[in-house]
Amino acid sequence: MSQENSAGALGFVVPQRVRFDAPLTLKSGAALPGFELVYETYGTLNAARTNAVLVCHALSGSHHVAGAYAEDPNNVGWWDNLVGPGKPLDTNKFFVVGVNNLGGCYGSTGPLSLNPQTGKRYGADFPLVTVEDWVAAQARLADHLGVDVWAAVLGGSLGGMQALEWSLQFPERIRHAMVIASAPKLSAQNIAFNEVARQAILSDPDFHGGHYAERGVVPVRGLRLARMIGHITYLSDDQMGEKFGRQLRHGTHKFSYDVDFEVESYLRYQGDKFAGFFDANTYLMMTKALDYFDPAYDYDGKLAAALARAKAKFLVASFSTDWRFSPARSREIVFALLENRRHVAYAEIDCDAGHDSFLLDDAHYHAVMRAYLENIEV
Amino acid sequence: MSQENSAGALGFVVPQRVRFDAPLTLKSGAALPGFELVYETYGTLNAARTNAVLVCHALSGSHHVAGAYAEDPNNVGWWDNLVGPGKPLDTNKFFVVGVNNLGGCYGSTGPLSLNPQTGKRYGADFPLVTVEDWVAAQARLADHLGVDVWAAVLGGSLGGMQALEWSLQFPERIRHAMVIASAPKLSAQNIAFNEVARQAILSDPDFHGGHYAERGVVPVRGLRLARMIGHITYLSDDQMGEKFGRQLRHGTHKFSYDVDFEVESYLRYQGDKFAGFFDANTYLMMTKALDYFDPAYDYDGKLAAALARAKAKFLVASFSTDWRFSPARSREIVFALLENRRHVAYAEIDCDAGHDSFLLDDAHYHAVMRAYLENIEV
């Protein structure tokens, strides 16, 4: 899918911004006195308002789901291969909404925003927000857009958790939940990787307890390490083997700590790139939102009991080589839904790209998405 | 296996030290003008000198394989459950040698040693040593001890690589190679984890290009992160789930970056403990030794061709839940040996403890070790 085609098909897109003045009480008990969300829309809301679809982003995603910007045509949305006219999530049929979550660093109110009480950036004073809080904030956006009921809410990974949470927090406002490469809660190993990433940031001397912005510095070392760790868990062992193997960067062992192997070069590049634009406080918060998400927590660990209030129909999809959120984790959701006699379609897709498979335009995967979305009546 | 029993059975042990004055040229081309090795022995070398067994340590191990020290009776050797009178590696039968590898930080010549050319600690000037170099240095120790031929050389993980390398570099000097939880080379994912650990240390402001000792500081942040990452890969996902699951430390979500989950507390503790005693330059070097090891490298990637010169008999053992060096990696060694019609016994042991299984006294595992070692004639 070339970038020209994409921007050409969807046209250039323009982010929008909305302010909500009513305070929002968060799951932690803290309250925000009001907040702004940045979002994009693709396609047109029909007269009956039955064709709206919300796309929820994962850890490092944003509201920029599809299309490109006139002033920055190479900046193509992160799920552009899925969303657009004629694509699986067809903008000729659906009115698609992307939103930067509360606490994000792409323009929505977050740690980089000015705290109205101090006139300075929130930094570490921005309260921790959870998946539940994101969905509550997204509901206000739905109200603003005139969307009473989403035809579908979908997302991959942390985005899939938001789709699931929509079905629980607003069972009447979502007809279909599409939960991709996700899990009903993190495992100890998942939390462990997040914790190492957090410790990399928290222990960076440039972190300054989260108030680095005031000092005009960025904890780039910590962010870089966090992203490197993350990347290992996004890719499969097999795919890393195919992509890099033991290929040497300079054809010989250097016997130093310079780059020897291509995989080292790749990780350093990904880490450096990420540290150049992502906010450390947002990263920390996102990992905590992941760790805390556990709808069964208030139901004695019984996921089926937690999902009893869901009324949506579900598509659950997982990828064979995803070891971050393995197919077994998706099956837990499927079984809990079946126990409640909910409509659920499940696809376990053979794809070698690990967790990141959900971002790719794998033919089988996109066929599943297309088929499911085509069957949604609007 | 209680500590009292162990020290009681083996008696207190005393580390020894030997100096080699002839220069050692390393695989990198660098040369050491001479070096010291610290080692321990358990049991008695028989008159025919046919009962000597070398135990090679992995990343953070040492010469202190078994027994305890009179002045520090709680400091029990890292493989004490395996080595001692009546134990699988029976010191009533075998003369067992443990050695701290060249470049280590437990007393053998390494980055913490004084560089005779400058009178200051080597620090980052200590040359990178490889598995091949370790084996070359161990051969000098064998000469010193009067051991012409090892009855067996064994080790787990990086230690297993040394056992394999012994069979290649000195095929006439080793009768049995016991390669446990190891691999014939690292995968891209293995290298990637090592690289993140290295970057954590290298980017720590207290690293000072490896010359931290001169400045009286230690890159504790980097070492701590490196160890935390390592620990995740030593344990299995299942075992982490059983051991920690999502257990909360304080019974409630803290909505802060303090410890929420038990697994976070465990990792922080392990990281802090390790950073308190292990040398950062040694850690970096050990990870490079792992990355570089690849006996098939000079044989166009053909492991069977590389192993053709081995004459030892082999025990290869792997653990079902080891995802760092999975059973498939051990099977590569087995197949390459079989292609050469070598004697090889292979055990794939069902154990839920991941890579660290090789350090545990799992009944099935120890039965395999005992049976193999009992059959070695001395």
Contacts between the chains, C-beta under 8 A, distances in Angstrom:
chain1	res1	chain2	res2	distance
A	27	B	255	8.0
A	28	B	253	7.8
A	28	B	255	3.8
A	29	B	255	7.7
A	30	B	255	7.5
A	127	B	255	7.5
A	128	B	255	4.7
A	128	B	256	7.3
A	185	B	246	6.6
A	186	B	246	7.5
A	187	B	237	6.2
A	187	B	240	7.1
A	187	B	241	5.6
A	188	B	237	7.8
A	188	B	240	4.0
A	188	B	241	5.2
A	188	B	243	7.3
A	188	B	244	4.3
A	188	B	245	5.8
A	188	B	246	6.9
A	188	B	261	7.4
A	188	B	263	4.5
A	189	B	232	6.5
A	189	B	235	7.8
A	189	B	237	4.5
A	189	B	240	4.9
A	189	B	241	7.4
A	191	B	246	7.3
A	191	B	261	5.3
A	191	B	263	5.5
A	191	B	264	6.8
A	192	B	228	7.9
A	192	B	231	7.9
A	192	B	232	4.9
A	192	B	240	6.6
A	192	B	263	5.2
A	192	B	264	7.6
A	192	B	267	5.9
A	193	B	232	6.3
A	195	B	228	7.4
A	195	B	261	7.8
A	195	B	263	7.1
A	195	B	264	4.5
A	195	B	267	5.8
A	195	B	268	7.8
A	196	B	225	6.3
A	196	B	228	4.7
A	196	B	229	5.6
A	196	B	232	7.0
A	196	B	267	6.8
A	198	B	257	6.2
A	199	B	224	7.3
A	199	B	225	6.1
A	199	B	228	6.5
A	199	B	267	8.0
A	199	B	268	7.2
A	199	B	271	7.5
A	200	B	200	6.7
A	200	B	225	5.6
A	202	B	257	5.9
A	203	B	221	4.5
A	203	B	224	7.3
A	203	B	225	7.2
A	204	B	221	7.9
A	205	B	205	5.8
A	221	B	203	4.5
A	221	B	204	7.9
A	224	B	199	7.3
A	224	B	203	7.3
A	225	B	196	6.3
A	225	B	199	6.1
A	225	B	200	5.6
A	225	B	203	7.2
A	225	B	225	6.7
A	228	B	192	7.9
A	228	B	195	7.4
A	228	B	196	4.7
A	228	B	199	6.6
A	229	B	196	5.5
A	229	B	229	6.7
A	231	B	192	7.9
A	232	B	189	6.4
A	232	B	192	4.9
A	232	B	193	6.3
A	232	B	196	7.0
A	235	B	189	7.8
A	237	B	187	6.2
A	237	B	188	7.8
A	237	B	189	4.5
A	240	B	187	7.1
A	240	B	188	4.0
A	240	B	189	4.9
A	240	B	192	6.6
A	241	B	187	5.7
A	241	B	188	5.3
A	241	B	189	7.4
A	243	B	188	7.3
A	244	B	188	4.3
A	245	B	188	5.8
A	246	B	185	6.6
A	246	B	186	7.4
A	246	B	188	6.9
A	246	B	191	7.3
A	246	B	294	6.7
A	253	B	28	7.8
A	253	B	292	5.7
A	255	B	27	8.0
A	255	B	28	3.8
A	255	B	29	7.7
A	255	B	30	7.5
A	255	B	127	7.5
A	255	B	128	4.7
A	255	B	288	7.9
A	256	B	128	7.2
A	257	B	198	6.2
A	257	B	202	5.9
A	257	B	284	6.4
A	257	B	288	7.6
A	260	B	288	8.0
A	260	B	291	6.7
A	260	B	292	7.8
A	261	B	188	7.4
A	261	B	191	5.3
A	261	B	195	7.8
A	261	B	291	6.9
A	263	B	188	4.5
A	263	B	191	5.5
A	263	B	192	5.2
A	263	B	195	7.1
A	264	B	191	6.8
A	264	B	192	7.6
A	264	B	195	4.5
A	267	B	192	5.9
A	267	B	195	5.8
A	267	B	196	6.9
A	267	B	199	8.0
A	268	B	195	7.8
A	268	B	199	7.2
A	271	B	199	7.5
A	284	B	257	6.4
A	288	B	255	7.9
A	288	B	257	7.6
A	291	B	260	6.8
A	291	B	261	6.9
A	292	B	253	5.7
A	292	B	260	7.8
A	294	B	246	6.7
A	323	B	323	8.0
